[in-house]
C-alpha cells in the first residue's frame, strides 16, 4: 500500500552548519483487530502484513493454532465518517466450531496473559493455554534429545543476517525486526515493524497461514531486548529458541525456564548469555559456574 514510510521536513545541524532536507520516516498507524465483528485489540504498527499480524496475535493469545481454524480476514470498509477505507481495521472470522475467547466488552480488551496479568499469573496463563510443548530432554547426548541443536557459531551469525535483511531500516533507522532461522542459520522469513512484538506476530501469522505451526525446528531472532511478551509469543507458536541482541527481562527468563524455551541474550559477535535451555547449544567446553 505504499505506507511503510513517509517523508517529513527536518532541520539538520552538522558541525555548526544548519540546513533543511526531507527525511524518510517509518510510518506508524493504529490497527484495530476485530474478532467475528467484535472489537478485540488495538496496536500501533507499521502498515503491511496486517492480516498476518492479526493472525499471529491470535496465535499468541491461544485463539488460533492452525490455518483450518481461520475462516478469513478482511479489511473493514467505510472506517471513516466519509466512508473512506483507512485500512486500519481488520476483522478476523473464525472457522465454524472454533470457540470464541472471553472478551471483556466493557473494556474492548481481550483478557489474556499479556493483558492485565503479572508474575506467576502470567506464567500460569501461558502454561495453560500453550498448545504445544517445547520441552526437550536436558541431555543433548540422549538419542531422544533436543530437535534443535545449535552451534554457538551459528547463533553468532544471526544478528548480521537479520540486519542485512532489514530493507526499511536502512532507509529510516527506525524499525525493529524479527526473523525465523533454521538450526543451521538459514533465513526462513523476516518481518519489520515499529513494534518488536508486531514483527513477531507477522512472522507467526504468516507461518499459520502457510500451515507451518508449530515452528518446532525454528530459531526466533529479534532486534533489541527479549521481553516476557516475546517469550510468550515464541512459546505459543511452539518455537524452541529465542535469541535477542539485548537483555531479557526477569519474567522472560522465568517463562523460558518453566516452559523449556532456550533464551539467549546479548548476542553480539561471538559473545552471548544463555539464560535458559542451554541443552540446545552444542557446547564443547565446560562452562564456568558462579
C-alpha positions in Angstrom: 0.0 0.0 0.0 3.0 2.3 -0.1 2.5 3.3 3.6 5.5 1.8 5.2 7.5 5.0 5.1 6.6 8.7 4.9 8.6 11.9 4.1 8.9 14.8 6.6 10.9 18.0 6.5 13.8 18.0 9.1 16.2 20.7 10.3 19.7 19.3 10.3 22.6 20.6 12.4 26.0 19.2 11.4 29.2 20.7 12.9 27.6 24.1 13.3 26.0 24.1 9.8 22.2 24.4 9.5 20.2 23.0 6.6 16.8 21.6 5.8 16.0 18.5 3.9 13.3 15.8 3.6 13.8 12.8 5.8 12.3 9.3 5.4 10.5 8.1 8.5 8.9 4.8 9.3 5.1 5.0 9.3 3.1 4.3 12.5 -0.6 3.9 12.4 -3.2 2.1 14.7 -4.6 -1.2 13.7 -7.9 -2.3 15.3 -8.3 -6.1 15.3 -11.9 -7.3 15.5 -12.9 -10.9 16.1 -16.1 -12.1 14.4 -17.1 -8.5 14.2 -16.4 -7.5 17.8 -13.6 -5.2 18.8 -10.7 -7.1 20.4 -7.5 -5.1 20.5 -5.7 -2.0 19.1 -2.0 -2.0 18.3 0.3 0.7 16.9 2.1 -0.8 13.9 3.8 -0.2 10.6 1.3 -0.9 7.9 1.9 -4.0 5.9 1.3 -7.7 6.6 -1.8 -6.7 8.6 -3.6 -10.0 8.1 -0.6 -11.9 9.3 -0.2 -9.6 12.2 -3.8 -10.2 13.3 -3.4 -14.0 12.9 -0.2 -14.0 14.8 -1.7 -12.0 17.6 -4.5 -14.6 17.9 -1.9 -17.4 18.0 -0.1 -15.7 20.9 -3.5 -15.4 22.7 -4.3 -19.0 22.3 -7.3 -18.4 19.9 -5.7 -19.9 16.7 -3.4 -22.8 16.2 -3.9 -23.9 12.6 -4.9 -22.5 9.3 -8.1 -24.6 9.4 -9.3 -22.7 12.4 -9.2 -19.4 10.4 -12.1 -18.7 8.1 -10.9 -15.4 6.7 -9.5 -11.9 7.4 -10.8 -8.8 5.7 -10.3 -5.0 6.0 -13.5 -3.3 7.3 -14.9 -0.9 4.7 -16.0 2.7 5.5 -13.8 3.1 8.5 -14.2 6.9 8.5 -17.2 9.2 8.6 -16.7 9.9 4.9 -16.8 6.2 4.1 -13.2 6.1 3.1 -11.3 2.9 4.0 -8.3 3.7 6.1 -7.1 0.0 6.0 -6.6 0.4 9.8 -9.4 -2.0 10.9 -9.4 -5.8 10.2 -12.0 -8.4 11.1 -10.9 -11.9 11.7 -13.5 -14.6 11.2 -13.0 -18.0 12.9 -14.0 -21.2 11.3 -17.3 -22.8 12.4 -16.8 -24.6 15.7 -13.8 -22.7 16.9 -14.6 -21.3 20.3 -14.6 -17.5 20.9 -12.4 -16.2 23.7 -13.6 -14.3 26.7 -13.8 -10.7 25.5 -14.4 -8.0 28.2 -16.8 -5.9 26.1 -16.9 -3.1 28.6 -13.2 -2.6 28.1 -12.9 -3.6 24.5 -9.9 -5.6 25.5 -9.4 -9.4 25.4 -8.4 -10.6 28.9 -5.2 -12.7 28.3 -1.8 -13.5 29.7 -0.4 -10.4 28.0 -3.1 -8.0 29.3 -3.6 -7.2 32.9 -1.7 -10.1 34.4 1.8 -10.2 36.0 4.2 -12.5 37.7 3.1 -16.0 38.5 -0.4 -15.4 36.9 1.3 -14.6 33.6 3.3 -17.8 33.7 0.3 -19.9 34.6 -1.7 -18.4 31.8 0.9 -19.3 29.2 1.3 -22.8 30.5 -2.4 -23.5 30.5 -3.1 -22.0 27.0 0.0 -23.2 25.1 -1.0 -25.9 22.5 2.5 -27.4 22.1 5.2 -28.4 24.4 8.7 -27.3 23.6 10.4 -29.1 26.5 13.3 -31.5 25.5 15.4 -33.9 27.4 18.2 -31.8 29.0 20.9 -34.3 28.0 21.9 -33.5 24.4 23.7 -36.9 24.1 20.3 -38.6 24.6 19.1 -40.1 21.2 15.7 -38.5 22.1 17.4 -35.2 22.9 16.6 -31.8 21.5 15.2 -31.5 18.0 17.1 -28.3 17.6 20.8 -28.3 18.5 22.7 -25.1 17.8 26.3 -24.4 17.2 27.3 -21.1 19.0 29.0 -20.0 15.8 25.6 -20.3 14.0 24.0 -18.1 16.7 26.8 -15.6 16.3 26.0 -15.0 12.7 22.2 -14.4 13.1 22.3 -10.7 14.1 24.3 -9.7 11.0 21.9 -11.7 8.7 19.0 -10.1 10.4 20.4 -6.6 10.0 21.3 -7.2 6.3 17.7 -8.3 5.7 16.1 -5.1 7.1 15.3 -3.2 4.0 13.2 -0.5 5.5 15.6 0.0 8.5 18.3 1.0 6.0 16.2 3.9 4.9 14.7 5.0 8.2 16.8 3.6 11.1 13.5 3.3 13.0 12.3 -0.2 12.7 12.6 -3.4 14.8 12.9 -6.7 13.1 12.2 -10.4 13.9 13.3 -13.4 11.8 13.0 -17.1 11.7 16.1 -19.3 11.1 16.8 -23.0 10.8 19.3 -24.5 13.3 21.9 -24.2 10.5 21.4 -20.5 10.3 19.3 -20.4 7.1 17.0 -17.4 7.0 13.4 -18.5 6.6 11.5 -15.3 7.0 11.9 -11.7 8.3 9.5 -9.0 9.2 9.9 -5.4 10.2 7.7 -3.2 12.3 7.8 -0.2 14.6 6.9 -2.6 17.4 9.1 -5.7 18.0 6.1 -7.7 19.2 4.2 -6.8 15.9 7.2 -8.1 13.9 7.0 -11.4 15.7 3.2 -11.6 15.2 3.7 -11.0 11.5 6.1 -13.9 11.3 3.9 -16.3 13.3 0.8 -15.2 11.4 2.4 -15.9 8.1 3.5 -19.4 9.4 -0.1 -20.1 10.5 -1.4 -19.1 7.1 1.1 -21.4 5.4 0.2 -24.3 7.8 3.6 -24.4 9.4 2.7 -24.3 13.1 4.1 -25.4 15.4 7.5 -24.0 14.5 9.3 -26.8 16.3 12.6 -26.6 14.4 12.9 -22.8 14.2 15.0 -20.2 15.9 13.4 -16.8 16.5 15.9 -13.8 16.4 14.7 -10.3 17.5 16.3 -6.9 17.5 16.5 -5.2 20.9 15.6 -6.9 24.1 13.6 -10.1 24.9 10.6 -9.2 26.9 8.1 -11.6 28.6 5.7 -10.8 25.7 8.2 -12.0 23.1 9.0 -15.2 25.1 5.3 -15.8 25.4 4.8 -15.5 21.6 7.6 -17.9 21.0 6.2 -20.5 23.4 2.7 -20.1 22.0 4.0 -20.7 18.4 6.0 -23.8 19.5 9.4 -22.1 18.8 12.1 -23.7 21.0 14.8 -20.9 20.7 14.6 -17.2 21.2 17.7 -15.0 20.7 18.0 -11.3 21.2 20.8 -8.7 20.7 20.0 -7.1 24.1 18.9 -8.1 27.6 15.9 -10.3 28.6 13.5 -9.3 31.4 13.4 -11.3 34.6 9.9 -12.6 33.7 11.0 -13.7 30.3 13.8 -15.8 31.9 11.3 -17.3 34.3 8.9 -18.2 31.5 11.8 -19.7 29.5 13.0 -21.8 32.4 9.5 -23.1 33.1 8.5 -23.8 29.5 11.8 -25.3 28.3 12.5 -22.4 25.9 16.1 -21.7 25.1 16.7 -18.0 25.8 19.8 -16.2 24.6 20.5 -12.5 25.2 23.3 -10.0 24.5 24.0 -11.9 21.3 26.8 -9.8 19.8 29.5 -11.3 17.7 30.9 -14.4 19.4 29.6 -13.3 22.8 26.2 -14.2 24.3 24.5 -15.0 27.5 22.3 -18.2 27.8 19.6 -17.7 30.4 17.7 -20.9 30.0 17.6 -24.0 27.8 21.4 -24.4 27.4 20.9 -28.1 26.5 20.1 -26.9 22.9 23.6 -25.5 22.5 26.4 -27.7 21.3 28.9 -26.7 23.9 32.3 -28.4 23.7 33.8 -26.8 26.9 32.5 -26.9 30.4 31.0 -23.5 31.3 32.2 -21.9 34.4 29.6 -21.6 37.2 29.4 -18.9 39.8 
